[in-house]
Amino acid sequence: MTDTHNTNSHNTSASAPKRTPLYQSHLDSDGKLVDFSGWELPIHYGSQIEEHEAVRTDAGMFDVSHMVVVDVKGSDTKAWLQKLLANDVDKLKTVGKALYSPMLNEQGGIIDDLIVYLMNEDATEYRIVSNAATRDKDMAQFNKVAEGFEVALTERDDLAMLAVQGPNAVAKLAEVKPSWADTLAALKPFVGADLTDIECKDWFVARTGYTGEDGVEVIMHGDDAPAFFEQLKANGVKPAGLGARDTLRMEAGMNLYGHDMDDNVSPYECNMGWTLALKDERDFIGREALVNKRQQAKDDNSAMKQVGLLLTTRGVLREGMTVTINQGTDNEQTGLITSGTFSPSLKNSIAIARVPASLSDDDSVQVDLRGKGKFVDVRVLNLPFVRNGKQQFDS
């Protein structure tokens, strides 16, 4: 049995872009707003580069209130999640612990990637945070799989979410919220804490993020978000937009749904094999197809993997460009750039690419930057490029 309801407190009409509770805060901070998955969000506040560097060296904050938060309760909630997700929520042994997992379709492709938090000791309450762009198909899958399970799904449109990221983010947050200091100091990576007793109802903080830096994501009631934003800003936490968020996540080697992975991409093809809990016999959606396709790819030598590419000459690597391996030889193969950008930290262009799993250090790898048959050498690297402010490869 499922019980799905939606509080819809900051949605507008279906046709008009939706606005988060921080819409006016963005305008007041000179944010340049763009349409992102049907939401009006800031691409930058004047300088994408400065916002990127603030997160790498100090502290920045992102409005991620467009993310979908769903609270799940019921006696069958754990069993439902074990059917729904490729990673296993049985790994969550303490309240607040978080799990990153793909949600697969029957063919083993990725419907979405999401984070699940255990919210109570008897494993009957969980919180799911997933992507805005996949909201409709996520909710459809949640409900489809929930048939026959005793679960109630509540989409929390009344909440807002701020990601506070950077080497000084936690320290600056503790200055703004001194009563949180002990809780923040005790938070380990991928662990969250309910702040109801410290702050008030609906406040939640987790040591998670999408930048490759230390930091937290804070969930609160939408009405509380503007004042919190201003407090952080006054304490030197720089507002940052979607542009910096993308360059930071790319440097950190983090996938973006709809680009580096989608319904037709296996977790093995986008560096997410580590999220698959396959050691027991748990029958999750997509398991059989996933295992069969992986074996088939090995048998016919069609397996793909994810790598990083670094361009050390002028130019920019962009999504959709073909990666050519051993160009002009009998052993020529191709791959695809799934995300590309200029890296502010490395001062060169970088890309995330899907290439044949057989690619070795002895192969030559090139990209035709302008589509005119002029191939440029690129360096193949393991991801990430940058983590905790430091380059992760030898120059």
C-alpha positions in Angstrom: 0.0 0.0 0.0 1.3 3.5 -0.8 0.2 6.8 0.4 1.7 9.6 -1.7 1.1 13.3 -1.0 2.7 16.5 -2.0 2.7 19.8 0.0 3.6 22.0 -3.0 4.5 25.1 -1.0 6.9 26.7 -3.5 5.8 25.4 -6.8 4.1 27.7 -9.3 2.2 26.7 -12.4 3.4 23.8 -14.5 4.4 26.1 -17.4 6.2 28.8 -15.6 9.7 28.2 -14.1 9.5 27.3 -10.4 11.1 29.5 -7.8 12.9 28.3 -4.6 12.3 30.1 -1.3 15.7 31.9 -2.0 14.6 33.5 -5.2 14.5 37.0 -3.8 17.8 36.4 -2.0 19.4 35.6 -5.4 18.1 38.8 -6.9 19.2 40.8 -3.9 22.7 39.3 -4.3 22.8 40.2 -8.0 22.4 36.6 -9.1 21.9 36.1 -12.9 19.0 33.6 -13.1 18.5 31.0 -15.7 16.1 28.1 -16.3 17.5 24.9 -14.8 15.2 21.8 -15.1 12.2 24.1 -14.8 13.6 26.2 -11.9 14.8 29.8 -11.9 18.3 29.4 -10.3 21.5 31.6 -10.4 24.1 30.7 -13.0 26.5 33.1 -11.2 26.5 36.2 -9.0 29.0 38.2 -11.2 32.0 35.8 -11.5 31.8 32.1 -11.9 35.6 31.9 -11.5 35.6 33.7 -8.1 32.7 31.6 -6.9 34.6 28.4 -7.9 37.8 29.6 -6.2 35.9 30.6 -3.0 34.7 27.0 -2.6 38.2 25.6 -3.3 40.0 27.9 -0.9 37.4 29.2 1.6 33.6 28.8 1.7 30.7 29.1 -0.7 27.0 28.2 -0.7 24.6 26.9 -3.3 20.8 26.9 -3.4 19.9 23.3 -4.0 16.3 23.7 -2.9 15.2 22.3 -6.3 16.4 18.9 -5.2 13.5 16.5 -4.4 13.2 15.5 -0.8 10.9 12.6 0.0 10.3 11.3 3.5 9.3 7.6 3.7 7.6 5.9 6.6 6.1 2.4 7.2 6.8 -1.0 8.4 8.0 -2.2 4.9 10.2 0.9 4.2 13.5 -1.0 4.5 12.3 -3.9 2.4 10.9 -1.5 -0.3 14.3 0.4 -0.5 16.1 -2.9 -0.8 14.0 -3.7 -3.8 14.2 -0.2 -5.3 17.9 0.5 -5.0 21.1 -1.2 -6.3 23.0 -0.3 -3.1 21.7 -1.9 0.1 20.2 0.3 2.9 21.0 -2.5 5.3 24.5 -0.9 5.4 22.9 2.0 7.4 23.3 0.9 11.0 23.1 4.3 12.8 20.5 7.1 12.6 21.6 9.8 10.2 23.9 7.6 8.1 23.6 8.2 4.4 23.9 5.9 1.4 24.6 6.8 -2.2 22.9 4.6 -4.7 21.7 4.3 -8.3 18.1 3.4 -8.9 17.9 1.1 -11.9 15.4 0.2 -14.5 14.6 -3.4 -15.5 17.4 -3.2 -18.2 20.0 -2.2 -15.7 20.2 1.4 -16.8 20.2 4.3 -14.3 16.8 6.0 -13.7 18.5 8.3 -11.2 21.3 8.5 -8.5 20.2 9.6 -5.0 21.1 9.7 -1.4 19.1 7.9 1.4 19.3 8.7 5.1 18.2 6.4 7.9 16.0 8.6 10.1 15.1 6.3 13.0 16.4 3.4 15.0 13.9 0.8 13.9 14.4 1.4 10.2 10.9 2.5 9.5 11.7 6.1 8.5 14.1 7.2 5.8 14.7 10.3 3.8 15.5 10.3 0.0 17.2 13.2 -1.8 17.1 13.0 -5.6 17.5 15.1 -8.7 15.0 17.8 -9.8 15.3 16.9 -13.5 14.2 13.3 -12.9 11.4 14.1 -10.4 8.5 12.8 -12.4 10.1 9.5 -13.3 11.6 9.0 -9.9 8.2 9.4 -8.2 6.6 7.1 -10.7 9.2 4.4 -10.0 8.9 4.9 -6.2 5.2 4.4 -6.4 5.4 1.5 -8.9 7.8 -0.5 -6.8 5.9 0.4 -3.6 2.8 -1.6 -4.7 2.3 -4.3 -2.1 4.6 -2.6 0.5 3.4 -0.8 3.6 5.0 2.5 3.0 3.9 6.2 2.9 5.8 8.7 0.7 5.7 12.4 1.5 7.3 14.8 -1.0 8.6 17.7 1.1 8.1 20.7 -1.1 7.9 22.9 2.0 11.7 22.5 2.6 14.7 24.4 1.3 18.3 23.2 1.0 21.6 25.0 1.1 25.0 23.4 0.3 27.7 25.1 2.3 31.0 23.9 0.8 34.8 24.6 1.1 37.7 24.1 3.5 36.4 26.8 5.9 32.6 26.0 5.4 32.0 24.1 8.6 34.0 26.6 10.7 32.1 29.5 9.3 28.8 27.7 9.7 29.6 27.0 13.4 30.2 30.8 13.9 26.8 31.5 12.4 25.2 28.8 14.5 27.2 28.3 17.7 24.7 25.9 19.1 25.5 23.5 16.2 29.2 23.4 16.9 29.4 20.1 18.8 27.0 18.4 16.3 29.1 19.7 13.3 32.3 18.6 14.9 31.0 15.1 15.4 29.6 14.7 11.9 31.6 12.2 9.8 31.4 12.2 6.0 28.0 10.9 4.7 26.3 11.3 8.1 23.4 13.6 8.9 21.9 14.9 12.1 18.4 16.1 12.9 18.6 19.6 14.5 15.1 19.8 15.8 16.2 19.9 19.4 19.0 22.4 18.7 17.4 24.7 16.2 13.8 24.0 15.5 11.5 21.6 13.5 12.6 20.6 10.0 16.3 21.6 10.4 18.7 18.9 9.3 22.4 18.9 8.4 24.6 16.3 6.6 28.3 16.2 5.8 27.6 15.7 2.1 28.2 17.7 -1.1 29.0 17.8 -4.8 32.2 19.8 -4.9 35.1 17.6 -3.8 35.6 19.8 -0.7 34.6 19.5 2.9 31.2 21.0 3.8 27.6 20.2 4.6 24.1 20.4 3.1 21.5 22.0 5.3 17.8 21.3 5.0 15.3 23.7 6.6 11.8 24.9 6.2 11.5 27.3 3.3 10.4 30.2 5.4 13.7 30.0 7.4 16.0 29.9 4.3 16.3 33.6 3.4 17.5 34.7 6.9 19.9 31.8 7.0 21.3 32.7 3.6 21.9 36.3 4.8 23.6 35.1 8.0 26.0 32.9 6.1 26.7 35.7 3.5 27.4 38.2 6.3 29.9 35.7 7.7 31.9 35.4 4.5 30.3 32.5 2.9 30.1 33.5 -0.8 26.9 32.8 -2.8 27.8 30.5 -5.8 25.8 29.5 -8.8 25.2 26.6 -11.2 28.3 27.5 -13.2 30.7 27.1 -10.4 28.8 24.0 -9.2 29.4 22.4 -12.5 33.2 23.1 -12.7 33.6 22.0 -9.1 31.8 18.7 -9.6 33.7 18.0 -12.8 37.1 18.6 -11.2 35.9 16.2 -8.4 34.9 13.6 -11.0 31.3 13.5 -10.0 28.6 12.5 -12.4 25.8 14.7 -13.6 22.6 12.9 -14.4 21.5 13.2 -18.0 25.1 13.7 -19.1 27.5 11.2 -17.6 24.7 8.7 -16.9 21.1 8.0 -17.9 18.5 5.3 -18.5 20.7 3.6 -21.0 24.0 3.7 -19.1 25.1 0.9 -16.7 26.7 1.8 -13.4 29.8 0.0 -14.6 30.1 2.4 -17.5 30.1 5.6 -15.3 32.4 4.6 -12.4 29.5 3.6 -10.1 30.3 -0.1 -9.8 31.3 0.5 -6.2 27.7 1.4 -5.4 26.3 -2.0 -6.3 25.7 -4.4 -3.4 25.8 -7.8 -5.2 27.4 -10.0 -2.6 24.2 -11.4 -1.3 21.1 -12.7 -3.2 19.0 -9.5 -2.7 16.7 -9.2 -5.7 16.7 -5.5 -6.6 15.2 -3.9 -9.7 17.6 -4.3 -12.6 20.0 -6.8 -10.9 19.6 -9.7 -13.4 19.9 -7.5 -16.5 22.9 -5.7 -15.0 24.8 -8.9 -14.3 24.0 -10.4 -17.7 24.9 -7.3 -19.6 28.2 -7.0 -17.8 29.1 -10.6 -18.6 28.0 -10.1 -22.3 30.2 -7.0 -22.5 33.2 -9.0 -21.3 32.5 -11.8 -23.7 32.2 -9.6 -26.8 34.8 -7.1 -25.7 32.4 -4.2 -25.7 32.7 -3.1 -22.1 33.1 0.6 -21.5 34.6 2.5 -18.5 34.8 6.1 -17.4 38.0 8.2 -17.4 39.1 11.7 -17.1 40.7 13.6 -20.0 43.1 16.6 -19.7 43.8 18.9 -22.6 47.2 20.5 -22.2 47.0 22.7 -25.3 44.6 25.5 -26.1 40.9 24.7 -26.6 38.0 23.3 -24.7 36.7 19.7 -24.5 32.9 19.6 -24.8 30.2 17.2 -24.2 29.4 15.1 -27.3 32.9 15.1 -28.8 34.2 11.8 -30.0 37.3 10.4 -28.3 39.5 8.5 -30.9 41.9 5.8 -29.7 44.8 4.7 -31.9 43.5 6.9 -34.8 44.3 5.5 -38.3 45.4 2.1 -37.1 43.8 -1.4 -37.3 43.1 -1.0 -33.6 41.2 2.2 -33.8 38.3 2.6 -31.3 36.1 5.4 -30.2 34.6 6.8 -27.0 32.5 9.8 -26.0 32.9 12.9 -23.9 30.0 13.1 -21.5 31.0 16.3 -19.8 33.6 18.9 -20.7 34.6 22.3 -19.4 37.6 24.6 -18.6 39.0 23.9 -15.2 39.6 27.0 -13.1 41.8 25.1 -10.7 44.0 23.4 -13.4 43.9 26.3 -15.9 43.3 23.7 -18.7 40.2 22.0 -20.2 39.1 18.7 -18.7 36.4 16.2 -19.5 34.7 13.1 -18.3 34.5 10.4 -21.0 33.2 6.9 -21.6 35.8 4.8 -23.5 36.4 1.1 -24.2 37.4 -0.7 -21.0 40.4 -2.1 -22.9 42.0 1.3 -23.1 45.6 1.1 -21.8 48.5 3.4 -21.1 50.1 2.4 -24.4 47.2 3.7 -26.5 47.1 7.1 -28.2 44.1 9.1 -27.3 42.9 12.2 -29.3 39.9 14.5 -29.8 39.0 16.4 -32.9 38.2 19.7 -31.2 36.7 21.6 -34.2 35.3 18.6 -36.1 37.7 19.3 -39.1 39.9 16.2 -38.8 42.6 18.0 -36.8 43.2 15.6 -33.9 44.7 16.9 -30.6 46.3 14.6 -28.0 44.6 14.4 -24.6 45.9 12.9 -21.5 43.9 10.1 -19.9 43.6 10.3 -16.1 41.9 8.5 -13.3 39.2 10.6 -11.6 39.1 12.9 -9.7 41.2 15.7 -11.1 41.0 17.8 -7.9 40.0 16.8 -4.3 40.2 18.9 -1.2 41.9 21.7 -3.1 44.7 19.6 -4.4 45.5 18.3 -7.9 45.2 14.5 -7.8 47.7 13.5 -10.6 51.3 14.1 -11.4 52.0 17.0 -13.6 
